[in-house]
Amino acid sequence: MMPVQGSLNIERICALARVSRAGFYRWLGGKTAAEEQMEVRAAIQAVVLEHRGRYGYRRAAAELRRRGLVVNRKRVARLMREDNL
């Protein structure tokens, strides 16, 4: 026999707690935005160093996706520009 969960769904719980659903799932995921940002920056720097600075943002973004990171070109371009890569 399955336990009774109750009549509250995620939307209702978030409304009662006055948090957004996105905020709830971000909290549930564990990583903060700053931690993820640093992880992506480190990965970009590793890719650029491995390829001796020959990779632009498009190739770097493709390589990061092959390595399992979820990034898009615009984000990679912005981070590379900020880090002078």
C-alpha positions as CSV (number, residue, x, y, z in Angstrom):
1,M,0.0,0.0,0.0
2,M,1.4,3.4,-1.0
3,P,1.5,6.2,1.7
4,V,-0.8,9.1,1.2
5,Q,1.2,12.1,0.1
6,G,-1.5,14.7,0.8
7,S,-3.1,17.2,-1.4
8,L,-0.2,19.7,-1.7
9,N,1.7,19.9,-4.9
10,I,4.9,21.7,-5.6
11,E,3.2,24.8,-6.9
12,R,1.0,25.1,-3.7
13,I,3.9,24.5,-1.4
14,C,6.0,27.2,-3.1
15,A,3.0,29.6,-3.0
16,L,2.6,28.9,0.8
17,A,6.3,29.4,1.4
18,R,6.4,32.5,-0.9
19,V,9.2,31.2,-3.0
20,S,9.3,30.6,-6.8
21,R,9.3,27.2,-8.2
22,A,12.6,27.9,-10.0
23,G,14.1,29.0,-6.6
24,F,12.9,25.8,-5.0
25,Y,14.4,23.6,-7.6
26,R,17.7,25.6,-7.6
27,W,17.8,25.0,-3.8
28,L,17.0,21.4,-4.3
29,G,19.9,21.0,-6.8
30,G,22.4,22.1,-4.3
31,K,24.8,24.3,-6.2
32,T,24.7,28.1,-5.9
33,A,25.0,30.3,-8.9
34,A,28.4,31.5,-7.8
35,E,29.7,27.9,-7.4
36,E,28.5,26.9,-10.8
37,Q,29.9,30.1,-12.3
38,M,33.4,29.3,-10.9
39,E,33.1,25.7,-12.2
40,V,32.3,26.9,-15.7
41,R,35.1,29.5,-15.6
42,A,37.7,26.9,-14.5
43,A,36.5,24.5,-17.3
44,I,36.8,27.3,-19.9
45,Q,40.3,28.1,-18.7
46,A,41.3,24.5,-18.9
47,V,40.0,24.1,-22.4
48,V,41.7,27.3,-23.6
49,L,45.0,26.2,-22.0
50,E,44.8,22.7,-23.4
51,H,44.5,24.1,-26.9
52,R,47.1,26.8,-26.4
53,G,44.6,29.7,-26.8
54,R,43.5,28.6,-30.3
55,Y,39.9,28.0,-29.3
56,G,37.4,30.8,-29.6
57,Y,34.1,30.9,-27.7
58,R,32.3,28.6,-30.2
59,R,34.8,25.8,-30.1
60,A,35.2,26.2,-26.3
61,A,31.5,26.0,-25.8
62,A,31.3,22.9,-28.0
63,E,34.1,21.3,-26.0
64,L,32.5,22.1,-22.7
65,R,29.2,20.5,-23.9
66,R,31.1,17.4,-24.9
67,R,32.5,17.3,-21.4
68,G,29.0,17.4,-19.9
69,L,28.6,21.0,-18.9
70,V,25.4,22.8,-19.8
71,V,26.5,26.1,-21.4
72,N,25.6,28.2,-24.4
73,R,27.9,30.2,-26.7
74,K,26.8,33.6,-25.3
75,R,27.7,32.7,-21.8
76,V,31.1,31.3,-22.8
77,A,31.8,34.4,-24.9
78,R,30.9,36.7,-22.0
79,L,33.0,34.7,-19.5
80,M,36.0,34.5,-21.9
81,R,35.8,38.3,-22.5
82,E,35.6,39.0,-18.7
83,D,38.7,36.7,-18.2
84,N,40.6,38.2,-21.1
85,L,40.7,34.9,-22.9
